[in-house]
Amino acid sequence: MATRANSVPHPTLIQVDPFVPADQQKGLHNRWHPDIPAFATVRPGEVFKIECVDWTGAQIGNNDNSDDVKNVDLTKVHNLSGPIAVEGAEPGDCLVVDILDVTPFEKMPWGYTGIFELENGGGLLAREFNSRACKAIWDFKGIYATSRHIPGVKFAGVSHPGLIGTAPSAELLAEWNRREGALIAEHPNAVPPVAFAPNEIGAYVGQDVSEEVRTKIAKEGARTIPGREHGGNCDIKNLSRGSRCYFPVFVKGANLSVGDLHFSQGDGELSFCGAIEMAGIITFSTSIIKGGVEKFALKQPIFLPSPIDPLYSSKLIFEGISVDYHGDGKQYDMDATVAYKQAAQNAIAYLQKVGYTREQAYLLLSAAPIESHVGAVVDSPNACVTIGIPTGIFDHDILPKEDGLEKKDFGQCAIRSDGVV
């Protein structure tokens, strides 16, 4: 018969409450800095679990207006669980991280996607749309997500960590701050900002460290908003169950941190808060390849994607080129970002013909498992980028017809209480 003696559960090294603000909990931090001590230590090969708050640290609620998105405090965001040290990891090694599982909390079976204000967060199309806060709440039923704010859609999630990485060395941190500071100096009044400098306001380390160390981390710590050489906030949707990640190690122990869990996301995460953001639990195992940075020319992480993917073989594909034909018509030289924006705006305009509002379409492209590909970056002056929307996520036909598209009324997503969109 089965016995407890032979059934040892995998340990949970960091426990959090998804309904409590992140800055009131232990084992969390929202800056990258080599002086943040490891919260726990594991041996290579050990399986362990980490609990994560949502990326805002419980600032967004399950309700029907977007005032919380409008007023979110971005100095406090991207709260990470960790760091976790791995015994034997040294600078120059490669830390191999196997993502064994990613799940929402049973007590919180919902997540959200948000469009942020132009002046408070932005997003890929923030300037084009003069973005105002909107959101959609998604309910989880097993592997599927549906939303009362975007009716007619249901899809399987590819749950993954949006943010995962190792700690920087002091030298690497200084380089980040130097180069990002120079970019900010070149664009001092950019809206949204081109980068986020270190900011003592909102900095948090949920451990017992000296005030001297805490002050140093707050003054120097890199914001967790972008991805960098160590991994970080790369938002790669295919890093789901079964993925293997190879991270460069910069400090003793590697000091792995993770957060910003997503139930689902489209390639590109258009709207800044563009995935289905959730709180949840991630299960890891790690190993070390000695000297891996040199062996693999590891300037940035490399990955093996998840072997598990939703089966959406039929897609409606929208093309974009590096001409701003949704704006002033300017020709750009091989600019894949411009091309991606055009493909996204083409898809949004099409979904509006189906009956979704611009805000609903923007949120849907961010949250659903859309696929984006670079078609070509060789034919000057136009890079070509495509966005493919799985047709199987809709409970109605969205394909082009000779008589045109049937336009339905899908209401509106959650908007600001003052009615501004």
QUISULNOR-V613047 format. One record per pair of residues at least 24 apart in sequence whose ideal C-beta (glycine too) atoms are under 7 Angstrom apart, sorted by the first residue. I is the first residue (numbers start at 1). J is the second residue. D is the distance in whole Angstrom. If there is no record, write none. Layout:
i: (I;I)
j: (J;J)
d: (D;D)
This chain:
i: (10;10;10;10;11;11;12;12;13;13;13;13;13;14;14;14;14;14;15;16;16;16;16;18;18;18;18;18;18;19;20;21;21;22;22;22;22;22;22;23;23;23;25;26;26;27;27;28;28;28;28;28;28;29;29;29;29;30;30;30;30;30;30;30;30;31;31;31;31;31;31;32;32;32;32;32;32;33;33;33;33;34;34;34;34;34;34;35;35;35;36;36;36;36;37;37;38;38;38;38;38;39;39;39;39;40;41;41;42;42;42;43;44;44;44;44;44;44;45;45;46;47;47;47;48;49;49;50;50;50;50;51;51;52;52;52;52;52;52;52;53;53;54;54;54;55;55;55;55;60;60;62;62;64;65;65;65;65;66;66;66;66;66;66;67;67;69;69;69;69;70;70;70;72;73;74;74;75;75;75;76;76;78;78;78;78;78;78;79;80;80;80;80;80;81;81;81;82;82;82;82;83;83;83;83;84;85;85;85;86;86;86;86;86;88;89;89;89;89;90;90;91;91;91;91;92;92;92;92;93;93;93;93;93;93;94;94;94;94;94;94;94;94;94;95;95;95;95;95;95;95;96;96;96;96;96;96;97;97;97;97;97;98;98;98;99;99;99;99;99;99;99;100;100;100;100;101;101;102;102;102;102;102;102;102;102;103;103;103;104;104;104;104;104;105;105;105;108;109;109;110;110;110;110;111;111;111;111;111;112;112;112;112;113;113;113;113;113;113;113;113;113;113;114;114;115;115;115;115;116;116;118;118;119;121;121;122;122;123;123;123;124;124;124;124;125;125;125;125;126;128;128;132;132;132;133;134;134;134;134;134;134;135;135;136;136;136;137;138;138;138;140;145;145;145;149;149;150;150;150;150;151;151;152;152;152;152;153;153;153;154;154;155;155;155;155;155;156;157;157;157;158;158;158;158;158;158;158;158;159;159;159;160;160;160;160;161;161;161;161;161;161;162;162;162;162;162;162;163;163;163;163;163;163;164;164;164;165;165;165;165;165;166;166;166;166;166;166;166;166;166;167;167;167;168;168;168;169;169;172;172;173;173;176;176;177;177;196;196;198;198;229;229;231;233;235;235;235;236;237;237;237;238;238;239;239;240;240;241;241;242;242;242;243;243;243;243;244;245;245;246;246;246;246;246;247;248;248;258;264;264;264;265;266;266;266;266;266;266;267;267;267;268;268;269;270;270;270;270;271;271;271;274;274;275;275;276;310;312;312;312;312;314;314;314;315;315;315;315;315;316;316;316;316;316;317;317;318;318;318;318;318;318;319;319;319;320;320;321;321;321;322;322;322;323;331;333;333;334;334;334;334;335;336;336;336;336;339;339;339;340;340;343;343;343;344;347;347;353;353;354;354;354;354;355;355;355;355;356;357;359;359;359;360;360;360;363;368)
j: (47;48;49;283;48;49;49;51;40;48;49;50;84;39;40;50;51;81;51;51;52;53;81;53;54;58;105;108;279;58;58;57;58;53;57;58;76;79;204;57;76;204;206;206;207;81;206;53;79;80;81;204;206;80;204;205;206;76;77;78;79;80;203;204;224;203;217;221;222;223;224;167;168;173;221;222;224;173;217;220;221;167;168;169;170;173;251;213;216;217;83;167;205;217;207;209;83;84;85;253;255;82;83;84;207;84;85;87;84;86;286;87;86;87;88;286;287;288;285;287;285;100;283;285;284;281;283;81;258;282;284;81;281;81;258;259;261;279;280;282;79;279;277;278;279;79;259;260;277;112;114;110;137;414;414;415;416;417;133;134;135;414;415;416;416;417;114;116;133;135;117;133;416;120;202;120;121;199;201;202;202;204;163;224;225;233;259;260;259;163;224;257;258;259;257;258;259;255;256;257;258;167;255;256;257;256;253;254;255;253;254;256;286;288;288;249;253;254;288;249;252;169;249;250;251;249;291;293;294;249;288;289;290;291;292;246;247;248;249;289;292;293;296;298;166;247;249;254;256;286;288;244;246;286;287;288;289;245;247;256;284;286;244;284;285;239;240;241;243;245;282;284;241;283;284;285;241;283;159;160;161;240;241;261;280;282;159;280;281;140;263;278;279;280;279;280;281;279;139;140;137;138;139;140;138;263;276;277;278;136;137;138;277;138;271;273;274;275;276;277;363;366;367;271;273;271;359;362;363;272;273;191;192;191;192;272;192;272;270;271;272;268;270;341;344;270;341;344;362;192;326;327;416;420;421;416;359;363;413;414;415;421;413;414;363;413;414;414;263;276;367;263;263;264;276;413;414;360;363;364;413;410;411;394;395;396;410;364;393;394;393;395;264;310;368;369;393;310;263;264;276;237;238;240;264;306;309;310;369;240;262;263;237;239;240;262;239;258;259;260;261;282;233;235;260;261;262;275;224;232;233;258;259;260;231;245;258;230;231;232;247;257;230;231;247;248;249;250;254;255;256;250;251;255;222;230;250;250;251;229;250;220;222;222;228;220;222;223;225;222;223;299;300;301;260;265;269;275;303;265;267;369;305;306;303;306;306;308;306;308;306;307;308;303;304;305;306;304;301;303;292;296;298;301;302;301;293;298;282;367;368;369;367;365;366;367;368;369;370;370;371;372;340;372;366;344;362;365;366;362;363;366;366;367;366;367;367;369;369;390;392;393;390;391;392;371;388;389;390;391;388;389;391;398;399;386;388;343;346;347;350;386;387;343;384;386;346;385;382;383;384;381;382;383;382;381;380;381;377;380;381;383;383;374;377;383;385;383;384;385;372;385;385;386;387;387;387;389;405;407;398;405;407;408;407;408;409;410;410;412;412;413;421;410;412;413;413;393)
d: (5;6;6;7;5;7;4;6;4;5;7;6;6;6;7;5;6;5;5;5;7;5;7;6;7;6;6;5;4;6;6;6;5;5;3;7;7;4;7;7;6;5;6;5;7;6;6;7;5;7;6;7;4;6;6;5;6;6;7;6;5;7;7;5;6;5;6;3;6;7;7;7;6;7;6;4;6;6;5;6;4;6;6;6;5;6;5;5;6;6;6;7;6;6;6;7;5;6;4;6;6;6;6;7;6;5;4;6;6;6;7;5;6;7;6;6;5;6;7;6;7;7;7;5;6;6;5;5;6;5;7;7;5;5;6;5;5;6;6;6;5;5;5;6;5;7;6;4;6;5;7;5;5;5;6;7;6;5;4;5;5;5;6;5;6;5;4;6;4;5;6;4;6;7;6;7;6;6;5;3;4;7;6;4;6;6;6;6;6;6;6;4;6;4;7;6;6;7;6;3;6;6;4;6;5;5;3;7;6;6;5;7;5;7;6;5;5;4;5;7;6;7;6;6;6;7;6;5;7;4;5;6;6;7;5;5;7;7;7;4;2;6;6;6;6;5;5;4;7;6;6;6;6;6;4;7;6;4;6;7;6;5;5;7;5;6;7;6;5;7;7;7;7;4;6;6;5;4;4;6;7;6;6;6;7;5;7;5;5;6;6;5;7;4;6;6;7;6;7;5;6;6;5;6;5;5;4;5;4;7;5;7;6;7;7;6;6;7;6;7;5;6;4;7;4;5;6;6;6;5;6;6;7;6;7;5;3;6;6;4;4;7;5;6;7;7;6;7;7;6;7;6;7;5;5;5;4;7;5;6;5;6;7;5;5;5;7;7;7;5;7;6;6;6;6;4;5;5;6;6;6;5;7;6;5;6;6;6;5;6;6;7;7;7;5;6;4;4;4;4;7;5;7;5;6;7;7;7;6;6;7;5;6;5;5;6;7;5;7;6;6;6;6;5;4;7;5;6;6;6;4;7;5;4;5;7;5;4;3;4;7;7;5;7;5;7;6;6;5;6;6;6;5;4;7;6;5;4;6;7;6;7;6;5;6;7;7;4;5;7;7;6;5;5;6;6;5;7;7;4;6;7;4;6;6;7;4;6;6;6;5;5;6;6;6;6;5;4;6;5;7;7;7;6;5;5;5;5;6;6;7;6;7;6;6;7;5;6;4;6;6;4;6;5;6;6;7;6;5;6;6;4;3;7;7;6;5;6;7;3;5;7;7;5;6;7;4;6;5;7;7;5;6;7;7;5;4;5;4;4;7;7;5;6;6;5;6;5;4;7;6;7;5;5;7;6;7;5;6;6;6;5;6;6;6;4;6;5;6;4;7;5;5;6;4;6;5;6;5;6;5;5;6;7;5;4;6;5;5;5;7;5;6;6;7;5;6;6)
